[in-house]
Amino acid sequence: MIQWYVPLLPLLLPHANAHTPYGTRAQGHDALVFSCNHHFPRRRFFDTVLPKFETLVRSFPVPIPSTIALIVDDYHHKLISQVCPVCLYRTLKREQETLAKGLDKKVVQLQSWEL
């Protein structure tokens, strides 16, 4: 099985400092706030948003299981270094569509994710 590694940070935030945390838990609040202005109550993030992200990315035509595992693990850390899962999914979706076309895989319409 071929596993693809997609360098996420350069695709998402080319101007960002690599040491800047992109998602942080709001101090004194039970929420996760991201630099894209998306924010989620902690319970909703872990009960709904993160499982939906996992389901959507696992349906990609070019599997990236190791990348997905690392990303999801990072969302469970105290300080999150990933961008929000909704924005990340949108970027990965575009990359998957490009990869699938280049590999002559059957082009499938990947699901959009709007909040």
N, C-alpha and C positions, 0 to 999 in steps of 0.2 A: 504494500500500500504506500502510495506517495503521500507525504505530509507536506503541506505548504506552510511556510512561515511568512507572514505579512508584517513588515515593519510598520507598526501602527503610528507611532508618534510623528514621523516625518509626513505622513499622509494627512493627519488630522490637524496638527498644530506646527507648521513648519517654522514659525517664528518663536516657539516656546523654548524656554530654558529646560534642559533635561532634568534639572533638580527641583523643578517646581511641582508641587502636588496639584493635580488637576481636580480631584474630587476630595472634599474634606467633610467631616461631620461638623455641622454647625455647633459652635460652643454653646452649651446650655440648652440646646434644643435637641429633640429626638428626630432629626432630619439629616438627609444627605444633600449637600448643595454642590453643584458642579459649575465650572467656569462658563458653560454655555447658557447658564441661567435656569437649566432644568433643576428641579429639586423634588425630593420625594420624602414623605414620612418614612422613617426607618422600617416600620412594619410593612408598609406597602412595597418598599423597595425589595425586601427579602422575600415577601410572600407572593408578589405579583410581577414586579418589573424584572428582577433577575431571572426567575424561572422562564418568563416569556423570552428574554434575551437568549437563554440557553436553547430553548426549543427552536427559535428562529435560526440561530447560527448552526445548529446541528442538521438543519435541512438543506444546507448549502450543497451545490452540485460538486464542488471540489472540497472534500473533507479537510478540516483543520482541527482535529481533536486535541492535539497537544497545546495549540495556541488557545483554544477555548478553555481548556483546563487551567492554564496559567492566568488568563484574564479573570475567570470566575473566582479563582483563589484570591486574586488581588482585591476584588470587591469585598472580601471578608476581612481584610486588614484594617487596622485602626486608621491608618492614613492611606487613602486610595490614590494610586498613581495613574489610574486609567481615566479617560474621559467618560462622560455619562454613557450608559449602555445603549440608549436610544440613538445618540449621535454616532457611537461606535458601530452599531449595527448598520446604520445607513451607509457609512464609509465601507465597511466590509462587504455589504451587499453590492455596491458599485464595483469593487474589486473582484468579487466572485463572478459577476456578470461578464467582466472583461476576461478573466481567466477561463471561464467556461467557453466563451467564444473562441479564444485562442487555441484551446485544446479540442476543438470540434465536438464538444459535449453538446448534447441536446439542450438548447436554450430553454430554460424554464423561467417563468415569471415568478420572481421571488416576492414574497409578501412585503408590503410597505408597513411601516410602524409609525403611526401618528399618535400623539398624546391627546 
